[in-house]
Amino acid sequence: MTEATMLLEKARSLGAEFEVTGEKVTVSASAPLPADIMEALRLNKVELRRLLIIERAYCLADKVMDALGKTDPVVREINRLAWAVKDLQDAGEPEEVWRPLLEEERKGIKRGAEDAPQTEEQATRDLARTLAKRAGWPALDLGRGEAIIPSEAGWRAFSKTASLDALKEIVEELG
């Protein structure tokens, strides 16, 4: 457990709540936090911000997976990691911060394929649709005169018939 993780837990045990807005991390509590905790929060702001972004991404991914009725733990973990990578990228975090999560996501896809060959393909289809939804169902040129139309229906049709290799390329591009 990192110092920032322990600090986050300690502050929360004292009633602190956190919100990330851009580069800013806001801390609120019903009673003032001890000065040493506040100073430690300031000193660890960068790492705390990253942890909070990842937590929020995991929470949102879990809500989506719950709404979709997805219970496979491999699929859920892959989606959590994908959301965290995307949110860290959107927050302007450098590649060395989000790259390890991306590698874990890829390992999860491979593990899922080893455990159940069907899982990798379905997880990748689900992940492609999830990333497309988060990107606002964008138009995407596939080359060879083919494209995905910018709509949920277009993405669903594509993801149902696309090869695993094509899906992986889409995940790489959107993720």
TIKOL-814035 format. One record per atom (N, C-alpha, C, O): x, y, z; residue in one letter. Coordinates in steps of 0.1 Angstrom, whole numbers, plus 5000, padded with zeros to 4 digits. Example, Ala and Ser with C-alpha at 12.3 -4.5 7.8 and 13.67 -1.06 7.14 Angstrom:
TIKOL-814035
513249435078a 512349555078a 513249675078a 514249675085a 512849785071s 513749895071s 512950005079s 513450115080s 
This chain:
TIKOL-814035
500849885000m 500050005000m 500950125000m 501850145008m 500650224991t 501450344990t 501150445001t 500150425008t 502050535003e 501750635013e 500550715010e 499750745019e 500350744997a 499150814993a 497850734996a 496850795001a 497850604994t 496750524997t 496450525012t 495250535016t 497450505020m 497250505034m 496750645039m 495850655048m 497250755033l 496750885037l 495350905033l 494550965041l 494950855021l 493550875017l 492650795027l 491550845031l 493050675031e 492250595040e 492150665054e 491050675060e 493250725058k 493250795071k 492350915071k 491550935080k 492450995060a 491651115059a 490151075058a 489251145065a 489850975051r 488450925050r 487950875063r 486750895067r 488750815071s 488350765084s 488050875094s 487350865103s 488550995090l 488251115098l 487151195092l 486851315097l 486451145082g 485251205076g 485551285064g 484651355059g 486751275058a 487051355046a 486451295034a 486351175032a 485951385025e 485451345012e 486351425002e 486751545004e 486551364990f 487451424980f 486651434967f 485851354963f 487051544959e 486551564946e 487651614937e 488451704941e 487751564925v 488751604916v 488051684905v 487151634899v 488551804902t 488151884891t 489351944884t 490052034889t 489551894872g 490851934865g 492051894874g 492251784878g 492851994876e 494051974884e 493851984899e 494651954907e 492652034902k 492352064916k 491751944924k 490851874918k 492151924936v 491651824945v 491051894957v 491751964964v 489751884958t 489051944969t 488751844981t 488251734978t 489051884993v 488851805005v 487851875013v 487951995016v 486851805017s 485851855026s 485551755038s 485651635036s 485251815049a 484951725061a 484051805070a 484051935070a 483351735078s 482451805088s 483251875099s 482751975104s 484451835102a 485351895111a 486651915105a 487051835096a 487452015109p 488752035103p 489651915105p 489651855116p 490351875095l 491351765096l 492551815103l 492951935102l 493251735110p 494551775117p 495551835107p 495551795095p 496251925112a 497252005103a 498251905097a 498651925085a 498751805104d 499651715098d 499051635086d 499751605076d 497751595087i 497051525076i 496951625064i 497151585053i 496551745067m 496351845056m 497651865049m 497751875036m 498751875056e 500051895050e 500451775042e 500951795031e 500251655047a 500551535040a 499751525027a 500251475017a 498451565028l 497551565016l 498151665005l 498251624993l 498651775009r 499251875000r 500451814994r 500651824981r 501351755002l 502551694997l 502351584987l 503151554978l 501251514988n 500951394980n 499851414970n 499151324965n 499551544967k 498451584959k 498451514945k 497351464941k 499551504939v 499651444925v 499151294926v 498351254918v 499751224935e 499351084936e 497951064941e 497250974936e 497451144950l 496151144955l 495151164943l 494151094942l 495451264935r 494551294923r 494451174914r 493351134910r 495551104912r 495550984903r 494750874910r 493950814903r 494950854922l 494150754929l 492650784929l 491850694926l 492250904931l 490850944930l 490350924916l 489150884915l 491050964906i 490650944892i 490350794890i 489350754884i 491250714894i 491150564892i 489850514900i 489150434894i 489750554912e 488550514920e 487250554913e 486350464912e 487150674908r 485950724902r 485750634889r 484550604886r 486750614881a 486650524869a 486150384873a 485250334866a 486650324883y 486250194887y 484750194891y 484050104888y 484350294898c 483050304903c 482050324891c 481050254891c 482350404882l 481550424870l 481450294861l 480450254857l 482650224860a 482650104852a 481849994859a 481049924852a 481849994872d 481049894880d 479549924878d 478749824876d 479150054878k 477750084876k 477350044862k 476249984860k 478150064852v 477750014838v 477649864837v 476749814832v 478649794843m 478649654843m 477349594850m 476749504846m 477049664862d 475849624869d 474549644860d 473749554859d 474549764854a 473349794845a 473249694833a 472149664829a 474349644828l 474349554817l 474249404822l 474149314814l 474249384835g 474149254840g 475349164838g 475349044838g 476549234837k 477749164835k 478349114848k 478649204856k 478448994850t 478948934863t 480348874862t 480948844872t 480748844850d 482048774848d 483148864853d 483348974849d 483948814863p 484948894870p 486048944860p 486649044862p 486348864850v 487348894841v 486849014832v 487649114830v 485649004827v 485049114820v 485049244828v 485349354823v 484549234840r 484449344849r 485849414851r 485949534851r 486849334854e 488149394857e 488749454844e 489349564845e 488549394833i 489049454820i 488349594818i 489049684815i 487049594820n 486349724819n 486749824829n 486849944825n 486949784841r 487449884851r 488749944847r 488950064848r 489649854843l 491049904839l 490849994826l 491550094826l 490049964817a 489850044805a 489350184808a 489850284803a 488350184817w 487850314822w 488950404829w 489050524827w 489750334837a 490750404844a 491850464835a 492250574836a 492250384825v 493250424815v 492650544808v 493350644806v 491450534803k 490850654795k 490650774804k 490950884799k 490250764816d 490150874825d 491450944828d 491551064829d 492450864831l 493850914833l 494350984821l 494951094822l 494150934809q 494550994797q 493751134795q 494351234792q 492451124797d 491651244796d 492051354806d 491951474803d 492651314817a 493051404828a 494451454825a 495051544832a 495051414814g 496351464810g 497551394817g 498651444817g 497251284823e 498351214830e 499351154820e 498951114809e 500651154823p 501651104814p 501550954812p 500950884820p 502050904801e 501950764797e 502450674808e 501850564810e 503550704815e 504050624825e 503050594837e 503250504844e 502050684838v 501050664848v 500050564844v 499650464852v 499550574832w 498450484827w 498850364820w 498150264819w 500050354815r 500550244808r 500550114816r 500050014810r 500950114829p 500849984836p 499349934837p 499149814837p 498350024838l 496949974839l 496549924825l 495849824825l 497049984814l 496749924801l 497349784800l 496749704794l 498549764804e 499149634804e 498449534812e 498249424808e 497949574824e 497049484832e 495749454824e 495349334825e 495249544818e 493949524810e 494249414799e 493449324798e 495349434792r 495749334782r 495949194788r 495649094782r 496649194799k 496849064806k 495549004810k 495348884808k 494649084814g 493249034818g 492548974806g 491948864807g 492749034794i 492048984782i 492748844779i 492048754775i 494048834780k 494748714777k 494348604787k 494148494784k 494248644800r 493848544811r 492448494808r 492248374809r 491648584804g 490248544801g 490248444789g 489448354789g 491048464780a 491148384768a 491648244772a 491248144767a 492548244782e 493148114786e 492148034794e 491947914793e 491348104803d 490348044811d 489147994803d 488647884806d 488748074794a 487548044786a 487748114772a 487548234772a 488048034762p 488348094749p 487248194744p 487548294737p 485948174748q 484948264743q 485048404750q 484648504745q 485548404762t 485548524771t 486348634764t 485948754765t 487548614758e 488248724752e 487548794742e 487448914741e 486848714733e 486148774722e 484948864727e 484748974723e 484148804736q 483048874741q 483448994749q 482849104748q 484548974758a 485049094766a 485549204756a 485349324759a 486149164746t 486749264736t 485549334729t 485549454727t 484549264725r 483349324719r 482649424729r 482349534725r 482449374742d 481849464752d 482749584754d 482249694755d 484049564755l 484949674757l 484949774746l 484949894748l 484949724734a 484849814722a 483549904722a 483650024720a 482449834726r 481249914727r 481250014738r 480750124737r 481849974749t 481950064761t 482750184758t 482350304761t 483950164752l 484750274748l 484150364737l 484250484738l 483450304728a 482750384718a 481650464724a 481550584720a 480950414733k 479950494740k 480550604748k 480050714747k 481650584755r 482250684762r 482850794753r 482950914757r 483150754741a 483650854731a 482550924723a 482751004714a 481250884727g 480150954720g 479750884707g 479250944698g 479950754706w 479650674694w 480250744681w 479550784672w 481550754681p 482150834670p 482150754656p 482050634656p 482250834645a 482550774632a 483950724632a 484850794638a 484250614626l 485550564626l 485850504612l 485150414608l 486950554606d 487350494593d 488150374595d 489150374602d 487650264590l 488350134591l 489350104580l 490050004580l 489450194571g 490250164559g 489550074549g 488450034552g 490150044538r 489549954528r 488150004524r 487349924520r 487950134525g 486650184521g 485450154531g 484350174528g 485850104543e 484850074553e 484950174565e 485950234568e 483750204571a 483650294582a 482550254592a 481550184587a 482650294604i 481550274614i 480850404614i 481350514616i 479450394613i 478650514613i 478550564627i 478550484637i 478550694629p 478550744643p 477150734650p 476450834651p 476950614655s 475650594662s 475850464671s 476650384668s 474950444680e 475050324688e 474650204679e 475350104681e 473750224671a 473350104662a 474550074653a 474749954650a 475250174648g 476350144639g 477450064647g 478049974641g 477750104659w 478750034667w 478249894671w 479049804671w 476949874674r 476449744677r 476649654665r 477049534667r 476249704654a 476349614642a 477749574639a 478049464636a 478649674640f 480049644638f 480549544648f 481249444644f 480349564660s 480849484671s 480349334670s 481049244675s 479149324665k 478549184664k 479249104653k 479448984655k 479749164643t 480249094631t 481849104630t 482449034622t 482449194637a 483849224635a 484649104640a 484349034650a 485849084634s 486748984638s 487449034651s 487349154655s 488048944659l 488648974671l 489849074668l 490049164676l 490549044658d 491649134654d 491149284652d 491749374656d 490049294644a 489449424642a 489049494655a 489249614657a 488449414664l 487949464676l 489149514685l 489049624691l 490249434685k 491449474692k 492049604687k 492449694695k 491949624674e 492449744668e 491649864673e 492149974676e 490349844673i 489349954677i 489649984692i 489650104696i 489749884700v 490049904715v 491349984716v 491450074724v 492349944709e 493650014709e 493450164705e 494050254712e 492750184695e 492550324690e 491650404700e 492050524702e 490650354705l 489750424714l 490250424728l 489950524736l 491050324732g 491550324746g 492750394748g 493350404759g 
